[in-house]
Amino acid sequence: MPRLLLGLALGLLGYFIFKKVAQSLGIGKPSSRDRGRQEPEELVQDPVCQTFIPRREALKAQKDGRDYFFCSEGCLKRFLRGGS
């Protein structure tokens, strides 16, 4: 019985060591803790209504060589008409 427990303990220890080494080498799936550590998405501010929106979802326009980002077509049109 003690040999069985020792074998199970060593097997479990080996498994955890293997898993840690595999993760450090980039083999296998990342743990759920690692998956939640993505870079936060950049937010941009609409110059018309002052709303913050994710950059990838924003509408973009250039004016005087500068980029501006908008939450909606309405804000974009208002800005381009000069009513910012």
C-alpha positions as a Markdown table, in Angstrom:
| # | Residue | x | y | z |
|---|---|---|---|---|
| 1 | Met | 0.0 | 0.0 | 0.0 |
| 2 | Pro | 2.8 | 2.6 | 0.8 |
| 3 | Arg | 4.4 | 1.8 | -2.6 |
| 4 | Leu | 1.1 | 2.5 | -4.3 |
| 5 | Leu | 0.7 | 5.9 | -2.6 |
| 6 | Leu | 4.3 | 6.8 | -3.3 |
| 7 | Gly | 3.9 | 5.8 | -7.0 |
| 8 | Leu | 0.7 | 7.9 | -7.3 |
| 9 | Ala | 2.4 | 10.9 | -5.6 |
| 10 | Leu | 5.4 | 10.7 | -7.9 |
| 11 | Gly | 3.2 | 10.3 | -11.0 |
| 12 | Leu | 1.2 | 13.3 | -10.0 |
| 13 | Leu | 4.3 | 15.4 | -9.4 |
| 14 | Gly | 5.7 | 14.3 | -12.8 |
| 15 | Tyr | 2.5 | 15.3 | -14.5 |
| 16 | Phe | 2.6 | 18.8 | -13.0 |
| 17 | Ile | 6.2 | 19.2 | -13.9 |
| 18 | Phe | 5.6 | 18.1 | -17.4 |
| 19 | Lys | 2.6 | 20.4 | -17.8 |
| 20 | Lys | 4.6 | 23.4 | -16.5 |
| 21 | Val | 7.6 | 22.7 | -18.9 |
| 22 | Ala | 5.2 | 22.2 | -21.8 |
| 23 | Gln | 3.5 | 25.5 | -21.1 |
| 24 | Ser | 6.8 | 27.3 | -20.9 |
| 25 | Leu | 7.8 | 25.8 | -24.3 |
| 26 | Gly | 4.5 | 26.9 | -25.8 |
| 27 | Ile | 3.3 | 23.3 | -26.2 |
| 28 | Gly | -0.4 | 22.6 | -25.5 |
| 29 | Lys | -3.2 | 24.9 | -24.5 |
| 30 | Pro | -2.6 | 27.8 | -22.2 |
| 31 | Ser | -4.4 | 27.6 | -18.9 |
| 32 | Ser | -7.6 | 29.6 | -18.3 |
| 33 | Arg | -5.6 | 32.0 | -16.2 |
| 34 | Asp | -3.3 | 32.8 | -19.1 |
| 35 | Arg | -6.1 | 33.1 | -21.6 |
| 36 | Gly | -7.6 | 36.0 | -19.6 |
| 37 | Arg | -4.4 | 38.0 | -19.8 |
| 38 | Gln | -4.9 | 39.6 | -23.2 |
| 39 | Glu | -3.8 | 43.1 | -23.9 |
| 40 | Pro | -6.7 | 45.5 | -23.3 |
| 41 | Glu | -8.2 | 47.0 | -26.4 |
| 42 | Glu | -7.3 | 50.6 | -27.2 |
| 43 | Leu | -10.2 | 53.0 | -26.7 |
| 44 | Val | -10.6 | 56.2 | -28.7 |
| 45 | Gln | -12.8 | 59.2 | -28.0 |
| 46 | Asp | -15.4 | 60.5 | -30.4 |
| 47 | Pro | -14.7 | 64.3 | -30.7 |
| 48 | Val | -18.4 | 65.1 | -31.2 |
| 49 | Cys | -20.2 | 63.3 | -28.4 |
| 50 | Gln | -17.1 | 62.4 | -26.2 |
| 51 | Thr | -18.0 | 58.7 | -26.2 |
| 52 | Phe | -15.1 | 56.2 | -25.8 |
| 53 | Ile | -15.3 | 53.3 | -28.3 |
| 54 | Pro | -12.9 | 50.4 | -29.2 |
| 55 | Arg | -10.6 | 51.6 | -31.9 |
| 56 | Arg | -11.4 | 48.6 | -34.1 |
| 57 | Glu | -15.1 | 49.4 | -34.1 |
| 58 | Ala | -14.8 | 53.1 | -34.6 |
| 59 | Leu | -15.5 | 54.9 | -37.9 |
| 60 | Lys | -12.4 | 56.8 | -39.0 |
| 61 | Ala | -11.9 | 60.1 | -40.9 |
| 62 | Gln | -8.9 | 62.3 | -41.6 |
| 63 | Lys | -8.9 | 66.1 | -41.3 |
| 64 | Asp | -5.9 | 68.3 | -41.7 |
| 65 | Gly | -3.6 | 65.2 | -41.7 |
| 66 | Arg | -4.9 | 64.0 | -38.4 |
| 67 | Asp | -7.0 | 60.8 | -37.7 |
| 68 | Tyr | -10.4 | 61.2 | -35.9 |
| 69 | Phe | -12.6 | 58.3 | -34.7 |
| 70 | Phe | -16.4 | 58.3 | -34.3 |
| 71 | Cys | -19.0 | 56.1 | -32.7 |
| 72 | Ser | -21.6 | 56.6 | -35.4 |
| 73 | Glu | -22.3 | 57.9 | -38.9 |
| 74 | Gly | -24.2 | 60.8 | -37.3 |
| 75 | Cys | -21.2 | 62.0 | -35.3 |
| 76 | Leu | -18.9 | 61.5 | -38.3 |
| 77 | Lys | -21.2 | 63.6 | -40.6 |
| 78 | Arg | -21.7 | 66.3 | -37.9 |
| 79 | Phe | -17.9 | 66.6 | -37.5 |
| 80 | Leu | -17.3 | 66.8 | -41.3 |
| 81 | Arg | -20.0 | 69.6 | -41.5 |
| 82 | Gly | -18.0 | 71.5 | -38.9 |
| 83 | Gly | -20.4 | 71.1 | -36.0 |
| 84 | Ser | -18.0 | 69.4 | -33.6 |
